[in-house]
Amino acid sequence: MIKYALPLVLLAATPAFAAADLAEGAPAPDAAATPESDAIVVTAARAPIDRDRIASSITVLDKAAIDRNQDIGVSELLLRTPGISLSRNGGYGTNTSLRIRGAEADQTVVVIDGVKLNDPSSPGGGYNFANLLTADATRIEVLRGPQSILWGSQAIGGVVNIVTPLAERALEGSVDLETGSRETVSGRAALGGRTGPLAWRVGAQAFTTDGISAIAPTANGGGREKDGYTNQTVQGRAVLDLASNVSADVRGYYSHGRTEIDSTTADTRDYSLNREFVGYAGLNVDLFDGKLHNRFGYGYTDTDRDNYSPTRARQLTFDAAGRNERLEYQGNLTLGQRLNAVFGVENERSRFRSVSPPAALTARVPDPARGRAEITGVYGQLNAEIVTGLTLTGGIRHDDHSRFGGRTLFAGGGAWVLPTGTVLRASYAEGFKAPTLYQLSSEFGNQALAPEEAKGWEAGGEQRFMDGALAFGATYFERRTINQIIYNSCAANSALPLCFQPGSTTRRAGYYQNVARAFAQGIEATAQAQVGSRLLIDGNYSWTEAEDRSAGANFGRWLPRRPRHAANASATYTLPGGPSLGVAARWSGHTFDNAANSVRLDDYTLVDVRAELPLSDAVRLFARVENVFDEQYQTAFRYGTLGRSVYAGLRGRF
């Protein structure tokens, strides 16, 4: 790390002196920053930057939007934004896959307070949104399109950045209590303060529900008993100023979920436990009157997943653990009034272990599959406003993987703000995703796998009227992906070498292989209107054509579980005195559940209504009805979805 970081710091320091007379203070290089500004800024760019200077498409949900929507999980919030599709294997707590612009679910990077989340022990290494509740989130950002320059491997589809707040007053707190259908109860509380050089905040949430059957009921049987879910989450941040230009930063997130699950065809008494821990410690150093911000950090993620079947003699059916350790340096340098650079180096070490114990106590538990990998990346990105309103962006990244050698990626684009209230954007970006440790070293592993690679571009614009009270926009995008990794099943009599455990004559059920290609294109359209001070209307429409371009029978078919058309709309009316009423609707076109497109999932429309009643400046009552018309639908074949649900609660901000 030192051999990469020191040259970057020294190189950055030289132009800082030359620009000292012109430069303003640089924004802190931190995707967890909470800038104090009326302008909408984006921190998923690894340093706060005005949204109008971002070349790629971005959606920002602030605390007001999060509270207004009243959603329990982050995935429900994200589903209301353009280009997002979701599939879930049942009710709350079951496996939840989120896809951006038709990319695979494991090709999205999820970040909490600047720390990347991924599970090396899962097959695709992606993040399962099942246990991610809104909790103390104060801001959620979605960057769409390949983002590997700043976020490295896995960011082919995009980035979801979740930010929790720091206290702004000597002592402050918040509380949310909610209850509703299916014995659902949710409680959240947070407390923080700012005293002298120390700012801190700690939040916790507990959630429980009786749920629905994970397997959908059918005329011939299917699921009948409810599958419940519980979750406990704790998170916190603290920043201590050690000197006028030096501060220490610690962050933590812990989640524990218990989910009752079913088989693919019937009810079971099985359940799964999921434990996630995220930790971060960093040192921030400002040089040259704040024109160069430096951050040195250590991040750690730990995910444990266990499945149990109480009807077996040996109840543990699956045991997996994934660990990531991450060392990073990031700098942000301001070279002029509208010229800044983000650069850094990071080293990530991953390891995993997984095993599926046999049911009989007399049978020997096999040795766990294990794997390790290390990747070191160096990146830099420059944002320059070359003429008034026109910002150009260029970036480069080189990653050195312990198994696959080096990869160099490029990205570039521009954002142009015109005096007419028009914002034009265009960008090109490359992405890659290294094979996961599970794909390499599990019982289905293949050591000959190569990284997945993607290239994408987009172009679009936004038009604003009446100081932003009315705005609409549209973006067209394309993405091509090669070397996608898929799982191939083995026939019982197959003689293929890959259908045997490496170096043995032991047969296996299948293996991973680089054979898939994919192409995605689409249009995302958005509109928003603030009518007076009472009525807020917004909506979006997404056309996403995601196709299999692999040679063979499935060439040209839809990629599974990706609707080609989807739309969202909402309206909120605030009455005199502060009460508000709102309605939100989502329409999703039909999808297919398998690669052959032989299993169709019908389109559906969901309508929600919500209301808020202020009891004081600090306390509000709220209520909502989700899926008002009790629509019956599926996002994954055979798996159930929530019907009509009624919730009510209290929200306090002190």
C-alpha positions in Angstrom: 0.0 0.0 0.0 2.8 2.4 0.9 4.6 2.0 -2.4 1.4 3.0 -4.2 0.1 5.7 -1.8 3.2 7.8 -1.3 3.8 8.6 -4.9 0.2 9.6 -5.3 0.4 12.0 -2.3 3.7 13.5 -3.5 2.4 13.9 -7.1 -0.7 15.5 -5.9 1.1 17.9 -3.6 3.1 19.6 -6.4 0.3 21.2 -8.3 -1.5 22.2 -5.1 1.1 24.9 -4.5 0.7 26.3 -7.9 -3.1 26.5 -7.5 -3.0 27.9 -4.0 -4.2 31.4 -5.0 -7.2 30.1 -7.0 -8.3 27.0 -5.2 -11.1 26.7 -2.7 -11.1 24.0 -0.1 -11.5 20.5 -1.5 -14.5 18.4 -0.5 -13.6 15.5 1.9 -12.8 12.3 0.0 -15.5 10.2 1.7 -18.6 8.5 0.4 -20.1 8.8 3.9 -19.8 12.6 4.0 -22.9 14.7 4.8 -22.1 18.0 3.2 -23.8 21.1 4.6 -25.2 22.6 1.4 -28.5 23.4 -0.2 -27.3 22.0 -3.5 -27.9 18.4 -4.3 -24.5 16.7 -4.1 -23.4 13.1 -4.8 -21.1 11.3 -2.4 -21.2 8.0 -4.3 -18.6 9.7 -6.6 -16.2 9.1 -3.6 -16.1 12.8 -2.8 -19.1 15.2 -2.6 -19.8 16.8 -6.0 -22.7 18.8 -7.3 -25.2 16.5 -9.1 -25.1 18.7 -12.2 -21.4 17.9 -12.6 -21.9 14.1 -12.7 -21.7 12.6 -16.2 -23.6 9.4 -15.4 -27.2 9.0 -14.3 -27.9 9.5 -10.6 -30.9 9.3 -8.2 -30.7 10.8 -4.8 -33.2 10.0 -2.0 -32.8 12.4 0.9 -34.3 11.9 4.4 -37.5 13.7 3.5 -38.1 11.3 0.6 -37.2 8.3 2.8 -39.7 9.3 5.5 -42.4 10.3 2.9 -42.3 6.8 1.3 -42.5 5.0 4.6 -40.9 1.9 3.2 -39.5 -0.7 5.7 -36.6 -2.0 3.5 -34.1 -0.2 1.3 -35.0 -2.5 -1.6 -38.6 -1.2 -1.6 -37.3 2.4 -1.8 -34.9 1.6 -4.6 -37.7 -0.1 -6.6 -39.4 3.2 -7.0 -36.4 4.7 -8.9 -35.6 4.4 -12.6 -33.9 1.3 -14.1 -34.4 -0.9 -11.0 -36.0 -4.4 -10.9 -36.3 -6.8 -8.0 -37.1 -10.4 -7.4 -37.7 -12.0 -3.9 -38.2 -15.6 -2.8 -41.1 -14.9 -0.6 -41.9 -12.2 2.1 -39.6 -10.1 4.2 -36.2 -11.6 4.9 -36.1 -14.0 2.0 -33.4 -13.8 -0.7 -33.8 -10.4 -2.4 -32.0 -9.7 -5.7 -31.8 -6.1 -7.1 -30.8 -5.4 -10.7 -29.7 -2.1 -12.2 -30.4 -1.7 -15.9 -30.8 -5.4 -16.5 -27.4 -6.3 -15.1 -26.9 -9.4 -12.9 -27.9 -9.0 -9.2 -24.3 -9.6 -8.2 -22.9 -6.9 -10.5 -24.0 -4.0 -8.2 -21.8 -2.6 -5.5 -23.5 -1.7 -2.2 -21.9 0.8 0.1 -22.8 1.7 3.7 -21.0 4.8 5.0 -18.2 4.4 2.4 -17.6 0.7 3.1 -18.3 -1.8 0.3 -20.5 -4.7 1.1 -20.2 -8.1 -0.6 -20.2 -11.7 0.6 -17.3 -13.8 -0.8 -19.0 -17.0 0.3 -22.1 -16.4 -1.8 -22.1 -17.9 -5.4 -22.0 -14.5 -7.2 -20.4 -12.5 -4.4 -23.2 -10.0 -4.5 -25.2 -8.4 -1.8 -28.5 -9.9 -0.5 -30.9 -6.9 0.2 -33.1 -9.1 2.4 -31.8 -7.8 5.7 -31.1 -4.2 4.7 -33.7 -2.1 6.5 -34.0 1.7 6.1 -32.9 2.0 9.8 -31.0 5.3 10.3 -30.3 6.0 6.7 -30.4 9.7 6.0 -29.5 9.5 2.3 -29.5 6.8 -0.4 -27.9 7.3 -3.8 -28.1 5.2 -7.0 -25.4 5.6 -9.6 -26.4 3.7 -12.8 -24.1 2.2 -15.3 -20.5 0.8 -15.0 -18.7 2.4 -12.1 -15.5 0.3 -11.8 -13.1 3.3 -12.1 -13.9 4.4 -8.5 -15.5 1.3 -7.1 -13.5 -1.6 -8.7 -14.6 -5.1 -9.4 -18.4 -5.8 -9.3 -19.6 -2.3 -10.2 -20.9 -3.3 -13.7 -24.5 -2.4 -13.1 -24.0 0.5 -10.8 -23.6 1.6 -7.2 -26.0 1.9 -4.3 -24.6 4.3 -1.6 -26.3 4.5 1.8 -25.3 7.2 4.2 -26.1 7.5 7.9 -26.0 10.8 9.7 -23.7 12.5 12.2 -25.2 14.6 15.0 -25.4 18.4 14.3 -26.4 19.5 17.8 -25.2 18.9 21.3 -27.8 16.2 21.8 -30.4 14.9 19.4 -32.4 11.8 18.8 -35.1 10.1 16.7 -37.6 7.3 17.2 -39.9 5.4 14.8 -42.5 2.9 16.0 -44.7 0.9 13.6 -47.1 -2.0 13.6 -49.4 -3.6 11.2 -50.5 -6.7 9.2 -49.3 -10.2 10.0 -48.2 -9.2 13.5 -45.5 -6.9 12.0 -43.8 -4.7 14.6 -40.8 -2.4 13.9 -39.0 -0.1 16.4 -36.1 2.2 15.6 -34.3 4.7 17.8 -31.1 6.8 17.4 -29.2 9.1 19.7 -26.3 11.4 18.9 -24.4 14.5 20.0 -21.7 17.0 19.1 -19.5 18.2 21.9 -16.2 20.0 21.3 -14.1 17.9 18.9 -16.4 14.8 19.0 -19.5 14.1 16.9 -21.3 10.8 17.3 -24.5 8.9 16.5 -25.8 5.4 17.3 -29.0 3.9 16.0 -30.7 0.5 16.4 -33.8 -1.2 14.9 -35.7 -4.3 15.7 -38.2 -5.8 13.2 -40.5 -8.9 13.4 -43.3 -10.3 11.3 -45.2 -13.5 11.1 -44.8 -13.2 7.3 -46.4 -15.2 4.5 -45.6 -18.6 3.1 -42.3 -18.3 1.1 -43.8 -20.8 -1.4 -46.9 -19.5 -3.0 -50.2 -21.4 -2.4 -51.6 -23.2 -5.4 -54.7 -25.1 -6.3 -52.7 -28.3 -5.9 -51.2 -27.4 -2.5 -48.0 -25.3 -2.3 -47.3 -23.2 0.7 -49.8 -22.9 3.5 -48.0 -22.0 6.7 -46.5 -18.6 7.4 -42.7 -18.1 7.3 -41.7 -15.5 9.8 -38.8 -13.1 9.9 -36.9 -11.2 12.6 -34.1 -8.7 12.3 -32.0 -6.6 14.7 -29.7 -3.9 13.4 -27.2 -1.6 15.2 -25.1 1.0 13.5 -23.1 4.1 14.5 -20.5 6.7 13.5 -18.1 8.9 15.4 -15.6 11.6 14.3 -13.0 13.0 16.6 -11.0 16.1 15.6 -7.4 15.5 16.8 -6.1 18.8 15.4 -7.3 21.6 13.1 -6.5 19.5 10.0 -6.5 15.9 11.4 -9.5 13.8 12.5 -10.2 10.1 13.3 -13.3 8.3 12.1 -14.9 5.1 13.1 -18.1 3.4 11.7 -19.9 0.2 12.4 -22.9 -1.7 11.2 -24.3 -5.1 12.5 -27.4 -7.0 11.4 -28.8 -10.3 12.5 -31.7 -11.9 10.7 -33.6 -15.1 11.2 -35.8 -16.2 8.2 -38.1 -19.2 8.0 -37.8 -20.7 4.5 -39.5 -23.4 2.3 -38.2 -25.8 -0.2 -38.9 -25.1 -3.9 -42.1 -27.1 -3.8 -43.6 -27.3 -0.3 -43.7 -26.0 3.3 -40.8 -26.9 5.5 -39.7 -26.0 9.1 -36.3 -24.9 7.8 -34.8 -21.5 8.7 -31.7 -19.5 8.0 -29.6 -17.2 10.1 -27.7 -14.3 8.5 -25.2 -12.2 10.4 -23.5 -9.2 8.8 -20.8 -6.9 10.4 -19.2 -3.9 8.8 -16.4 -2.0 10.5 -14.3 1.0 9.5 -11.5 3.0 11.1 -9.9 5.9 9.3 -7.6 8.9 9.6 -8.3 12.1 7.7 -5.5 14.6 7.0 -5.9 18.0 5.3 -2.9 19.7 3.7 -2.2 23.0 2.0 -5.1 24.9 3.7 -7.6 22.2 2.9 -6.9 22.0 -0.8 -5.7 18.4 -0.4 -7.7 16.0 1.7 -6.2 12.6 2.5 -8.0 9.6 3.9 -6.3 6.5 5.2 -8.8 3.8 6.1 -9.2 0.2 7.1 -12.5 -1.6 6.4 -13.7 -5.0 7.5 -16.8 -7.0 6.4 -17.9 -10.3 7.9 -20.9 -12.3 6.7 -22.0 -15.6 8.3 -24.9 -17.7 6.8 -26.3 -20.9 8.3 -29.3 -23.0 7.3 -31.1 -25.4 9.6 -33.7 -28.1 9.2 -35.2 -29.2 12.5 -36.5 -32.5 11.1 -33.0 -33.8 10.3 -30.8 -35.7 12.7 -28.0 -33.2 12.0 -29.9 -30.0 11.8 -27.3 -27.8 10.2 -27.7 -28.1 6.4 -25.4 -25.3 5.2 -22.7 -23.2 6.8 -20.8 -20.4 5.0 -18.7 -17.5 6.0 -17.1 -14.7 4.0 -14.6 -12.1 5.1 -13.1 -9.0 3.5 -10.3 -6.8 4.7 -9.6 -3.6 2.9 -6.8 -1.0 3.2 -7.2 2.2 1.3 -5.8 5.6 0.7 -7.9 8.2 -1.0 -7.1 11.8 -1.9 -9.1 14.7 -3.2 -7.2 17.7 -4.6 -8.7 21.0 -5.7 -6.6 22.6 -8.5 -8.8 25.6 -9.2 -12.3 27.0 -8.8 -13.9 24.1 -10.7 -11.1 21.6 -11.1 -10.7 18.7 -8.8 -9.1 15.2 -8.8 -10.0 12.1 -6.9 -7.3 9.4 -6.7 -6.3 6.5 -4.5 -5.1 3.0 -4.0 -6.8 0.2 -2.2 -5.9 -3.4 -1.3 -8.7 -6.0 -0.6 -8.1 -9.4 0.8 -11.0 -11.9 0.7 -11.5 -15.4 2.0 -14.5 -17.8 2.2 -15.5 -21.1 3.7 -18.6 -23.2 3.0 -19.8 -26.7 3.7 -23.1 -28.7 3.4 -23.1 -31.3 6.2 -25.0 -34.6 5.6 -28.2 -35.4 7.4 -27.0 -38.5 9.2 -25.0 -38.0 12.4 -22.9 -41.1 11.5 -21.8 -39.6 8.2 -18.6 -37.6 8.1 -18.9 -33.9 7.6 -16.8 -33.1 4.5 -13.9 -30.7 4.7 -15.2 -27.1 4.0 -14.4 -25.6 0.6 -12.0 -22.7 1.2 -10.5 -19.9 -0.9 -8.5 -16.7 -0.8 -7.9 -13.8 -3.2 -6.2 -10.4 -3.1 -6.7 -7.4 -5.4 -4.9 -4.1 -5.4 -6.2 -1.2 -7.4 -4.9 2.3 -8.3 -7.4 4.8 -9.7 -7.7 8.5 -10.6 -10.5 10.7 -11.9 -10.4 14.3 -12.9 -13.4 16.7 -13.0 -12.8 19.9 -14.9 -15.3 22.7 -15.7 -13.5 23.8 -18.9 -16.1 26.6 -19.7 -18.9 27.9 -17.7 -21.4 25.1 -17.1 -19.5 22.4 -19.0 -17.7 19.8 -16.8 -15.7 17.0 -18.4 -14.7 13.9 -16.5 -12.0 11.3 -17.2 -10.8 8.4 -15.2 -8.5 5.4 -15.3 -8.0 2.4 -13.0 -5.6 -0.5 -12.9 -6.3 -3.6 -10.8 -3.8 -6.3 -10.0 -5.6 -9.6 -9.0 -3.7 -12.4 -7.3 -5.2 -14.9 -9.7 -5.9 -13.0 -12.9 -3.1 -10.5 -13.2 -3.7 -6.9 -14.3 -6.7 -5.1 -15.7 -6.8 -1.4 -16.9 -10.1 0.4 -17.3 -11.1 3.8 -18.7 -14.1 6.1 -18.3 -15.0 9.5 -19.6 -17.9 11.8 -20.0 -19.4 15.3 -19.6 -22.2 17.3 -18.0 -23.3 20.6 -19.5 -25.6 23.0 -17.6 -27.1 25.5 -20.0 -28.6 28.9 -19.0 -32.0 27.6 -20.2 -32.2 25.2 -17.3 -31.1 22.3 -19.5 -28.6 19.7 -18.2 -27.0 17.4 -20.9 -25.0 14.3 -19.9 -23.0 11.7 -21.8 -20.5 9.1 -20.6 -18.6 6.0 -21.5 -17.3 3.5 -18.9 -15.8 0.1 -18.6 -16.3 -2.5 -15.9 -15.1 -5.9 -14.8 -16.0 -8.5 -12.2 -13.5 -11.0 -11.0 -14.8 -14.6 -10.4 -15.9 -15.1 -6.9 -14.1 -17.4 -4.5 -17.2 -19.6 -4.5 -17.1 -19.9 -8.3 -13.4 -20.7 -8.1 -13.0 -22.9 -5.1 -16.3 -24.4 -4.0 -17.4 -27.9 -4.9 -18.6 -26.5 -8.2 -15.6 -24.3 -8.7 -13.5 -23.8 -11.9 -10.0 -22.5 -11.5 -9.8 -21.6 -15.2 -12.5 -18.9 -15.0 -11.7 -15.4 -16.4 -13.2 -12.0 -15.2 -16.5 -10.8 -16.6 -16.0 -7.6 -18.7 -18.4 -4.9 -19.7 -18.5 -1.7 -21.7 -21.3 0.8 -21.6 -22.4 4.3 -22.6 -25.3 6.6 -22.1 -26.6 10.0 -23.2 -29.4 12.1 -21.9 -30.7 15.3 -20.6 -32.9 17.1 -18.1 -35.0 20.2 -18.5 -36.0 22.4 -15.5 -38.5 25.2 -15.4 -39.6 27.7 -12.7 -36.4 27.3 -10.6 -36.7 23.5 -10.6 -40.4 23.3 -9.7 -41.0 21.4 -12.9 -38.4 19.1 -14.3 -38.3 16.2 -16.8 -35.6 14.2 -18.4 -34.6 11.1 -20.3 -31.5 8.9 -20.8 -30.6 6.2 -23.3 -28.0 3.6 -22.4 -26.3 0.5 -23.8 -24.1 -2.1 -22.2 -22.3 -5.1 -23.6 -21.0 -7.8 -21.3 -18.7 -10.8 -22.2 -17.3 -13.7 -20.3 -20.3 -13.8 -18.0 -20.1 -16.7 -15.6 -23.0 -19.2 -15.5 -23.6 -22.5 -13.7 -23.8 -25.6 -15.9 -25.5 -28.7 -14.6 -23.9 -32.2 -15.3 -25.9 -35.2 -16.6 -25.5 -38.3 -14.5 -23.5 -40.1 -17.2 -21.5 -37.0 -18.5 -17.9 -37.7 -19.4 -16.9 -34.0 -19.4 -13.8 -33.4 -17.3 -15.4 -30.4 -15.6 -18.2 -32.8 -14.3 -15.6 -34.3 -12.0 -14.0 -32.9 -8.9 -10.6 -31.5 -10.0 -7.9 -34.2 -9.8 -10.3 -37.0 -8.9 -12.9 -39.4 -10.4 -15.7 -38.0 -8.0 -18.7 -36.8 -10.0 -20.2 -33.4 -9.2 -23.6 -31.9 -10.0 -22.3 -29.0 -12.0 -19.6 -26.4 -12.6 -19.1 -22.7 -13.4 -17.9 -21.5 -16.8 -17.3 -18.3 -18.9 -19.7 -18.8 -21.7 -22.4 -16.1 -21.4 -22.7 -12.8 -23.3 -25.3 -10.2 -22.7 -26.5 -7.0 -24.2 -28.7 -4.4 -22.6 -30.2 -1.2 -23.9 -32.9 1.1 -22.7 -34.5 4.4 -21.9 -35.1 5.9 -18.5 -37.5 8.9 -18.3 -38.3 10.9 -15.3 -40.6 13.8 -14.4 -41.4 15.9 -11.3 -43.6 18.8 -10.5 -44.0 20.9 -7.4 -47.4 22.6 -7.7 -47.5 25.5 -5.4 -46.5 24.5 -1.8 -49.1 21.8 -1.5 -48.8 19.2 -4.3 -45.7 17.1 -5.2 -46.0 14.8 -8.2 -43.2 12.6 -9.6 -42.9 9.6 -11.9 -40.5 7.6 -14.0 -40.6 5.0 -16.8 -38.0 2.5 -17.8 -37.6 0.5 -20.9 -34.9 -2.1 -20.4 -34.1 -4.7 -23.1 -31.7 -7.2 -21.5 -30.9 -10.1 -23.8 -28.9 -13.2 -23.8 -26.3 -13.0 -26.6 -24.6 -16.3 -25.9 -24.3 -18.8 -28.8 -27.0 -21.5 -28.7 -30.7 -22.0 -28.3 -31.2 -19.0 -25.9 -29.6 -16.4 -28.2 -31.8 -13.3 -28.3 -34.0 -14.4 -25.4 -34.8 -12.2 -22.4 -32.6 -12.4 -19.4 -34.6 -13.9 -16.5 -36.6 -11.8 -14.1 -36.1 -8.5 -15.9 -39.2 -6.7 -17.0 -38.8 -4.9 -20.3 -41.2 -2.1 -19.1 -41.7 -0.6 -15.7 -43.2 2.6 -14.4 -43.7 4.4 -11.1 -45.8 7.4 -10.2 -46.7 9.2 -6.9 -48.5 12.3 -5.7 -48.4 13.8 -2.2 -50.7 16.6 -1.1 -50.0 18.6 2.1 -53.0 20.1 3.8 -52.9 23.4 5.7 -51.5 22.7 9.1 -49.2 20.0 7.9 -51.2 16.8 7.4 -50.4 15.0 4.1 -52.0 12.4 1.9 -50.2 10.4 -0.8 -50.6 7.7 -3.3 -48.0 5.7 -5.2 -48.3 3.2 -8.0 -45.9 0.8 -9.6 -46.5 -1.1 -12.9 -44.2 -3.9 -14.0 -44.4 -5.6 -17.3 -44.2 -9.4 -17.7 -41.0 -11.2 -17.2 -39.6 -14.7 -17.7 -38.3 -16.8 -14.9 -35.8 -19.0 -16.9 -33.2 -18.6 -19.6 -35.3 -20.5 -22.1 -38.2 -18.0 -21.6 -40.6 -20.9 -21.1 -41.9 -19.8 -17.7 -43.7 -16.5 -17.8 -44.4 -14.2 -14.9 -47.4 -11.9 -15.6 -47.3 -8.1 -15.4 -48.8 -6.5 -12.3 -49.8 -3.1 -10.8 -49.4 -2.2 -7.1 -51.0 0.8 -5.5 -50.1 2.2 -2.1 -51.7 5.0 -0.1 -50.1 6.8 2.8 -50.9 9.6 5.2 -49.1 11.7 7.9 -50.5 13.8 10.7 -48.2 16.1 12.7 -48.9 16.2 16.4 -46.2 18.8 17.0 -43.0 20.0 15.3 -41.2 16.9 16.6 -43.8 14.1 16.5 -45.9 12.7 13.6 -48.4 9.9 13.2 -48.3 8.0 9.9 -50.2 5.2 8.2 -50.2 3.4 4.9 -51.9 0.7 3.0 -49.7 -1.3 0.6 -51.0 -3.2 -2.4 -54.5 -1.6 -1.8 -56.2 -3.9 -4.4 -54.6 -7.1 -3.1 -52.9 -7.8 -6.4 -51.7 -11.4 -6.8 -48.3 -11.6 -8.5 -44.9 -13.2 -8.5 -41.3 -11.8 -9.0 -39.9 -15.3 -8.9 -41.7 -18.4 -10.0 -43.5 -20.4 -7.2 -42.6 -17.8 -4.6 -45.2 -15.8 -2.7 -45.6 -12.0 -2.4 -47.2 -9.8 0.1 -50.9 -9.1 -0.4 -52.8 -6.1 1.0 -51.0 -4.8 4.1 -51.9 -2.0 6.6 -49.4 -0.3 8.8 -49.5 2.6 11.3 -46.9 4.2 13.5 -45.3 7.2 15.1 -42.2 9.2 14.1 -40.3 11.5 16.4 -37.4 13.8 15.7 -35.8 15.6 18.8 
